[in-house]
Amino acid sequence: MTERVLSQEAWIRLGNESRSVLIDVRTPQEWTEIGIPALEAIGKSLLRIAWDPSDAQGFLRKLNVAVPDRTTPLYFICRSGARSQMTAELAAWDGYTTTINVADGFEGPPDATGLRGRISGWQAAGLPIESVSRET
């Protein structure tokens, strides 16, 4: 069963769980235009595997290569928590024992003006963010 946590709790748990991994399933365009979670302060690197709903097997192949140990705690993050929920459930189906969805996502829901990153999510929580160049 996939667990759901908010960004602030994910940050704390990622820092406390030495083997845990944060996987950003957004698109490369989102990574470059909006940024990515910065994990250096807790001694980790972000794993980026874009989710393409038409290629679940391709996603699983990349995940299996990047994280071969099925007991590794996996945290999944996307923009708002929807894609990351799907990928966390897919990873659980594939045999990963601890899958966690960062339910408020990187940007969270839009505010009254339609802008994201202000109500909830990684950005709104003030967690570390880094920019990504188009070459990466």
Secondary structure as GFF3:
##gff-version 3
##sequence-region A 1 136
A	DSSP	beta_strand	3	5	.	.	.	ID=ss1
A	DSSP	alpha_helix	7	16	.	.	.	ID=ss2
A	DSSP	beta_strand	21	24	.	.	.	ID=ss3
A	DSSP	alpha_helix	28	34	.	.	.	ID=ss4
A	DSSP	beta_strand	36	37	.	.	.	ID=ss5
A	DSSP	three_ten_helix	40	42	.	.	.	ID=ss6
A	DSSP	beta_strand	47	48	.	.	.	ID=ss7
A	DSSP	alpha_helix	56	66	.	.	.	ID=ss8
A	DSSP	beta_strand	74	77	.	.	.	ID=ss9
A	DSSP	alpha_helix	82	93	.	.	.	ID=ss10
A	DSSP	beta_strand	99	102	.	.	.	ID=ss11
A	DSSP	beta_strand	129	130	.	.	.	ID=ss12
###
